[in-house]
Amino acid sequence: MRIDILTIFPEMFDALNYSILSRAQKSKLLEIKTTNIRDFSLDNNKRCDDYSYGGGAGMIMTPQPLFDAISSVKTDRSHIIFMSPKGKTLTQQRVEELAKMDKDLVVVCGHYEGIDERIIELLVDEELSIGDYVLTGGELPAMVLIDAVSRYVPGVLGNDDTTEIETFSNGLLEYPQYTRPYEFKGLTVPDILLSGDHKKVDAWRLEKSLEATKERRPDLYEKYILEHGNPFEKKRKK
C-alpha cells in the first residue's frame, strides 16, 4: 500500500519512521510519502491561508496550494481522505475496509480553522474524524489513521492472526493479558490460563471481555448482546 500525506508540517511525520511502520517500509510492504503543501503555494511568502469570507475568527487554508498538491500525487488508484472533526468517526470496521481496498490512500491534513470547501467538493472522497474533539491540525489524526490501517496490511505485523483477537475485532474490549512471572507484587496469574484447557481459556477470555465491555463501554455491550446474546446467562439458566 502507498500512503501519501499532504501537510504543512511534514517533519511531524518523522514519527512514522520507527518501530513496526519503519520495518514495514524497509520491507516494501508500505510506502509512506509526505508532501509539503507550502511547496505548491504561488504566494511569494508561501502562504497557504487567508481570511474567511463572511468573517469569523481564524484563518482558512486556501484552495490553490491544496488543489495543486493533491493533484501532484493523485492517480486513478487514489482514495482521498480529509481528516476533519466534521467527518464520520473512524471505527475499527472502517479501518479494516480501508486496508482491504485496492486503493492507495492520500491523507490531507488541514490546519487553522479548516480548508476551503471547494477542495472537499472537487477532490475529497471521504472525511474522517478520530473523535468528538478539535485539535490544532490534522497531522495527529492522520498518524492515528495510518497506524491503524497499516496494521491490517498483510505482513506488517508479522503474524496476521494478531489482528483477529484484539480489542474491537469481535465488537468487544479485549480480555486481560498476563505474562511471566506467575506472581508479581502479591498478584498471581489466573490459574485457568495455566490449565492447558483451550476451551476453558477461551470461555474465560470471552467472559472477561464481556465484563470489561459492560463496565467501560455499555454501548458496545448492548449491541453485542442484541446480536449474539449472552452465552453465560444461558448456561446459568440451565
Secondary structure, 3 states (H helix, E strand, C coil): CEEEEEECCHHHHHHHHCHHHHHHHHCCCCEEEEEEHHHHCCCCCCCCEEECCCCCCCEEECHHHHHHHHHHHCCCCEEEEEEEEEEEECCHHHHHHHHHCCCEEEEEECECCCECHHHHHHCCCEEEECCCCCCCECHHHHHHHHHHHHCCCCCCCCCHHHHHCCCCCCCCCCCCCCCCCCEECCEECCHHHHCCCHHHHHHHHHHHHHHHHHHHCHHHHHHHHHHHCCHHHHHHHC
